[in-house]
Amino acid sequence: MNRSAGTADEVLSLCRALRNATRLLGLTGAEESDLLGHVARAEQAASATPLDLAGVDTQVRAIRYLLVEVADGGVSAFMADAAARILGDGIGRLFS
């Protein structure tokens, strides 16, 4: 599997997980709406042909920011770690 396909699969998987876990993230209604907007744009970038790497990067960074700085639910740290792994920059990684 090439890196682009892996990135797309990882992003889509994170987006599905976030949609299924929104109630567990400890967000207000407005924060949840903001997060879901970024999730939708990340899915669109990951599904584009060719893969929109800049769009994926921008949206996953925004998602990670919300998960680290705003969300306080029990699964927020795990989701933020998944976002950091997708970005590959190691910033904000909670687990190795």
N, C-alpha and C positions, 0 to 999 in steps of 0.2 A: 504494500500500500504506500502510495507517495504521501509526502507531508501535507499537501493540499487536501487530499481526500481525508486524511486523518484529522486535520484541523476542522474541516467541515463536519465530520461525524461527531467530533468532540463538542463543537459549538451547538449542534442540533440536540445532542444528548443533554447538555447543560440547560438549554432552553426548555426542553420537555420537563426536566426535573424542577426548574424554577416555576413553571406553570402549575405543576402538581403540588408544589410546596409553598405557594404564596402565603397561605394562612399560618405557616410555621416560621415565617421570617420576622414577625414582629413589626410590620410596617403599618403606617396609617393608610387610609384610602388613597390619598394623593401620592404618597410614596410608592404604593403598590402600582398605581396607574403609571407612574414614571418608569418604574422597573419594567413593567410589561411592555411599555413602548420601546425600551431598549432591547428587550427580548425579541420583539417582533422585527426590529431592524437588524438584529444579529442573525436571526433566522433567514431573513431576506438576503443578507450579504453572504451567508454560508451556502445558500441554495443557488446563488448566481452562477452562471456559466460564462466566462471562467470565474472561479472563486474570487470574491471581492475581499482580498486580504486587508486592505486599508479599512474597509467598512467593518469587517469582523473585529479588527484590532480596536477601533474606536468604540464600538458598542460593547465589547467584552470588558474593556477598561472602565466604561461607565457602569456596567453591571457590577464589576468588582468593587468599585468605589462605593456604590450604594450598599452592597453587602457588608463591607468593612466599616464604613462610617455611619450608616443610618440604621441598618437592620440590627435587631438584637435577639432574634429568635434562635432556638437551639440548633438549627441546621445552617445558619448563616455562615459560620466559619468553614464548614465543609464545602458549601457552594462557592465561597470566596477562594478557597484553595483550588477548586476545580478551574475557576476562571484564571487564576495565576498560572496554573499548569498549561492552559491553552495558550496564554500569552508567552510563556517560556522565559519570562524575565526574572522570575524568582522574587519579585517585589511583593510583599504581603503574603508569602507562602507560610502557612501555619503548620503544615505537616510535610514530612519528606517521604 
